[in-house]
Amino acid sequence: MRPPSVRTLSLLFWFLVAGNAATFSLIWLERTLEVMNSVPQSHGPGAPIMAGDSSECVVLGPLNRDDAAQALAEGIRHDGGRAIVRDRDILSRPDYVVHVEPSVSRDLAMRMLRELRNQAINGHVISDGKLDNAVAVGVFGLPGPAETRRQRVAELGYDVDVARIERHRTIHLVYADKPPARRPHGIPLASCWDG
């Protein structure tokens, strides 16, 4: 069997380049359509976000408060633009709750809490969820300090664990057909078409 010629390899190379370009184009088109479909198309009855033949669309935010987002959208409308507010739920950084395993009753949990306090360990009884009647002895934003606290309490002879609790929060985004005339300091602004 003889090796392929340089011309055959060259054609194969360009064929692969064209195939990759076509694949990239399809992925880009799909992403663009996704973004376009996620952008709200109206504010009020029949009013498009993107005016007429203008292709400009901006998103401001995220903002933590709905009233601030509504005020920003109202300012854009006051200046002749079109704007709407969209809310999004996102995951925040989790909490790590160090707790003594749940008791069978609230009374036993309160007894455990008093016992812990007598050993200079502050805490509180959790009253809902899967940790109902557990005694929390610390809540941390990082797993390292939570593990240190768990070990300290475990050394006193308690059955202690760390629960990772996911937290959700709502952010507010303002979609508009143009940037505001006076953008408040510190509020991010991007094109709707940016990834």
C-alpha positions, 0 to 999 in steps of 0.5 A, spaced: 500 500 500 502 506 498 502 512 502 497 518 500 499 523 495 500 531 498 494 533 494 490 528 497 492 530 504 491 537 502 484 536 500 483 532 506 486 538 510 481 543 507 475 538 507 476 538 515 477 545 516 470 546 512 467 541 516 469 544 522 467 551 520 460 549 518 460 545 525 462 552 528 457 556 524 451 551 526 453 552 534 453 559 533 447 560 530 443 555 535 446 559 541 444 566 537 437 563 537 437 561 544 439 568 546 434 571 541 428 567 544 430 568 551 430 576 550 423 578 552 420 581 546 415 586 549 413 591 554 406 592 555 401 590 549 405 589 543 411 594 544 417 590 542 424 591 546 428 592 539 425 598 536 423 597 528 429 595 524 434 597 530 438 591 532 441 594 539 439 590 545 442 591 552 441 588 558 443 591 565 444 588 571 444 583 575 441 587 581 439 585 587 433 589 589 426 589 584 425 596 586 431 598 583 431 594 577 424 597 576 426 604 577 432 603 572 427 600 567 422 606 568 428 611 567 429 608 560 422 609 558 422 616 561 428 617 556 424 614 550 426 607 550 423 601 552 425 596 557 422 590 561 425 587 568 426 579 568 427 575 574 432 569 575 433 565 580 440 563 581 444 558 586 448 562 591 454 560 595 452 554 599 452 554 607 455 549 611 451 547 617 455 544 623 450 540 627 449 535 632 444 529 629 437 530 630 433 528 636 427 524 636 423 530 639 424 538 640 424 536 648 431 532 647 433 537 642 433 543 647 436 538 652 442 537 648 442 545 647 443 546 654 448 540 655 452 544 649 452 551 652 454 548 659 460 546 655 461 553 652 458 551 645 453 556 643 448 553 638 440 553 636 435 548 635 433 547 627 425 547 627 424 545 620 427 541 614 431 535 614 435 537 620 428 538 624 430 537 631 438 538 630 442 542 634 446 547 629 453 549 633 455 553 627 454 556 620 460 557 615 461 560 608 466 555 607 467 547 608 474 548 612 472 552 618 466 548 618 470 541 618 474 545 624 468 546 628 465 539 627 472 536 629 472 540 636 465 538 637 466 531 636 472 531 640 467 532 646 463 526 644 458 528 640 455 525 633 456 531 629 456 532 622 456 538 616 450 539 612 451 543 605 445 547 604 444 550 597 441 557 597 437 560 592 436 568 590 433 572 585 436 577 581 433 582 576 435 584 569 433 590 565 432 588 558 432 595 554 432 597 546 438 602 548 442 604 554 440 609 559 442 616 559 444 616 566 447 609 568 447 608 575 454 607 577 456 600 578 451 596 574 454 592 569 451 593 562 452 588 556 449 587 549 444 582 549 448 578 544 454 577 548 455 570 551 
